[in-house]
Amino acid sequence: MIRTRVQLAIFTLGWTVLAVLLCGALAFIVLDLTPSPRSLGLALAVPCVVVLLLALLSGRTIMKLHHVSQKLQHAVDHDALTSTVTRQIFFQHLQNLAPEAATSILMVDIDQFKTINDNHGHFVGDIVLREVAHRLVNNTRQNDLVARFGSEEFIILLPDTNRAEAAIVAERMRATVCRTPIRTSVSKISATVSIGIGHTTNSSNAQTALQEADDALYSAKSAGCNLVKTAA
């Protein structure tokens, strides 16, 4: 697959060299093995130029198709508003974890989000959603995964993370979201999140960790919001 200009150049050069070798071999055969320099040059030049142009054109087409394919796949795998991955991709990653992997899951809910929409409108609500998602992603590691789970809910996969480590990550996320008001088109809006933590030492029990995280989130919301709770 041709993805970069370097690969395009290698692709074009490869086909051109192959054309030179084939045309040279044919020239010796057709010209009775004793071609003149001029006849050999003509025999090689024209096909090589044609092959060079065709290889360049086809290589660029392949590269563009690959880029388009990547964009389409990204659109399918990611939420259009927040650029976090979809629930489907989240569960695919969860299923692909090693069975013995210790895994933590965070359920995150934006507090009083309906009030934000009711008071300021859905366009402002979208700005808040995007910014909260951005702050969550900025507090994860390369192997972690943030997905949009519902309207104002996010779910976060933390592979190879124990309960204590997950609590540190969750508290850092909570503090980051509430620390700085979000600038919108109408005003600065102070947003907070509640976070529930679930954990499993075996990815085959992931459903249990999901339920734990959901129960812990409910506990955080019931206790007054802007809190992090771990499943008992």
C-alpha positions in Angstrom: 0.0 0.0 0.0 1.3 3.4 -1.0 0.9 5.9 1.9 3.7 8.4 1.6 5.6 10.3 -1.1 8.7 8.2 -0.4 6.7 5.0 -1.0 5.3 6.6 -4.2 8.9 7.4 -5.4 10.0 3.8 -4.7 6.9 2.4 -6.5 7.6 4.6 -9.5 11.3 3.8 -9.6 10.7 0.1 -9.3 8.4 -0.1 -12.2 10.7 2.1 -14.3 13.7 -0.1 -13.6 11.7 -3.1 -14.4 10.6 -1.5 -17.7 14.3 -0.7 -18.6 15.3 -4.3 -18.0 12.4 -5.8 -20.0 12.8 -3.4 -22.9 16.6 -4.0 -22.9 16.0 -7.7 -23.1 13.5 -7.4 -25.9 15.8 -5.0 -27.8 18.6 -7.6 -27.9 16.2 -10.2 -29.0 14.4 -8.2 -31.7 17.5 -6.5 -32.9 19.5 -9.7 -33.3 21.6 -9.2 -30.2 23.7 -6.5 -32.0 21.7 -3.2 -31.6 23.3 0.1 -32.3 23.5 2.6 -29.4 20.9 4.8 -31.1 18.4 2.0 -31.7 18.9 0.6 -28.2 18.4 4.1 -26.8 15.1 4.5 -28.7 14.0 1.1 -27.8 14.5 1.9 -24.1 13.5 5.6 -23.9 10.0 5.6 -25.2 8.7 2.6 -23.1 10.5 3.9 -20.0 8.9 7.3 -20.3 5.5 5.7 -20.7 6.0 3.3 -17.8 7.4 6.2 -15.6 4.3 8.3 -16.3 1.9 5.4 -15.8 3.6 4.3 -12.6 3.5 7.8 -11.2 -0.1 8.3 -12.1 -1.2 4.9 -10.7 0.9 5.4 -7.6 -0.6 8.8 -6.8 -4.1 7.3 -7.4 -3.4 4.5 -5.0 -2.0 6.9 -2.4 -5.1 9.2 -2.7 -7.5 6.2 -2.4 -5.6 5.1 0.8 -6.0 8.5 2.3 -9.7 8.6 1.5 -10.1 5.2 3.0 -8.4 6.3 6.1 -10.7 9.3 6.4 -13.7 7.2 5.9 -12.6 4.6 8.5 -11.9 7.4 11.0 -15.4 8.8 10.4 -16.9 5.4 11.1 -14.8 4.7 14.2 -15.1 8.1 15.8 -17.8 10.3 17.2 -18.4 13.2 14.8 -18.8 15.8 17.6 -16.1 14.9 20.1 -13.7 12.9 18.0 -13.6 10.2 20.7 -14.1 6.7 19.5 -17.5 5.0 19.3 -18.9 2.5 21.7 -18.4 -0.2 19.1 -14.7 0.5 18.9 -14.4 0.7 22.7 -15.9 -2.8 23.1 -13.7 -4.2 20.3 -10.6 -3.0 22.2 -12.1 -4.4 25.4 -12.5 -7.8 23.8 -9.0 -7.8 22.4 -7.3 -7.4 25.8 -5.3 -10.3 27.1 -7.4 -12.4 29.4 -5.1 -12.0 32.4 -4.8 -8.2 32.0 -5.7 -6.0 34.9 -8.1 -3.4 33.6 -9.9 -0.4 35.0 -12.9 1.3 33.4 -14.1 4.9 34.1 -17.7 6.0 33.5 -17.8 9.8 33.2 -20.9 12.0 33.2 -21.1 15.7 32.7 -23.0 17.1 35.6 -26.2 19.1 35.0 -25.7 18.9 31.3 -29.4 19.2 30.5 -29.4 22.5 32.4 -26.6 23.8 30.2 -28.6 22.9 27.1 -31.8 24.4 28.5 -30.2 27.7 29.6 -27.7 28.2 26.7 -28.9 26.1 23.8 -27.6 23.0 22.2 -24.9 24.7 20.2 -23.3 25.8 23.4 -23.9 22.3 24.9 -21.9 20.9 21.9 -19.0 23.2 22.7 -19.0 22.0 26.3 -19.1 18.4 25.1 -16.1 18.9 22.8 -14.1 20.6 25.4 -14.8 18.1 28.1 -13.8 15.3 25.7 -10.6 17.2 24.9 -9.7 17.5 28.5 -10.4 13.8 29.2 -8.3 12.7 26.3 -5.4 15.0 27.3 -5.3 13.2 30.7 -4.9 9.7 29.2 -1.9 7.6 28.1 -1.2 6.4 24.6 -2.8 3.0 25.2 -5.9 4.3 27.0 -9.1 4.8 25.1 -11.9 7.4 25.5 -15.2 6.7 23.9 -18.5 8.6 23.8 -21.0 6.3 25.6 -24.1 8.4 25.5 -25.4 11.9 25.2 -23.2 13.4 27.9 -21.4 10.2 29.0 -18.0 9.0 28.2 -16.4 5.6 29.0 -12.6 5.2 29.4 -10.5 2.1 29.1 -7.4 2.0 31.2 -5.4 -1.2 30.4 -2.9 -2.5 33.0 -4.2 -0.2 35.6 -5.1 -1.1 39.2 -7.8 0.6 41.3 -5.4 3.0 43.0 -3.9 4.1 39.7 -7.3 4.5 38.1 -8.5 6.6 41.1 -5.5 9.0 40.5 -6.3 9.3 36.8 -10.0 9.9 37.5 -9.3 12.5 40.1 -6.9 14.3 37.7 -9.6 14.3 35.0 -12.2 15.6 37.4 -10.0 18.4 38.6 -8.9 19.3 35.0 -12.5 19.7 33.9 -13.7 21.9 36.7 -10.6 24.0 37.1 -11.1 26.2 34.1 -14.5 27.5 32.9 -15.2 26.6 29.2 -15.2 29.6 26.9 -18.3 29.5 24.6 -20.0 31.9 22.2 -22.3 33.3 24.9 -20.2 33.1 28.1 -17.8 31.1 30.2 -19.4 28.0 31.6 -18.2 26.1 34.6 -18.6 22.4 33.9 -18.0 19.5 36.3 -18.0 15.7 35.9 -18.8 12.7 38.1 -16.7 9.6 37.6 -17.3 6.0 38.6 -14.5 3.4 38.6 -14.8 -0.3 37.9 -11.9 -2.8 37.9 -11.2 -6.4 36.9 -8.1 -8.6 37.0 -9.4 -10.7 34.1 -10.7 -9.1 30.9 -13.2 -12.0 30.5 -15.0 -10.4 33.5 -15.2 -7.0 31.8 -19.0 -6.8 32.0 -18.6 -6.9 35.8 -16.2 -4.0 35.7 -18.6 -2.1 33.5 -21.4 -2.6 35.9 -19.2 -1.6 38.8 -18.2 1.6 37.0 -21.9 2.4 36.3 -22.9 1.8 39.9 -20.0 3.9 41.2 -21.0 6.7 38.8 -24.6 6.6 40.2 -23.1 6.8 43.7 -21.1 9.9 42.7 -24.1 11.6 41.2 -26.3 10.8 44.2 -23.6 12.1 46.6 -23.7 15.6 45.0 -21.8 15.4 41.7 -18.2 16.6 40.8 -16.9 13.5 42.6 -15.0 10.3 41.9 -16.3 7.0 43.3 -14.8 3.5 43.3 -17.0 0.4 43.3 -17.1 -1.2 46.7 
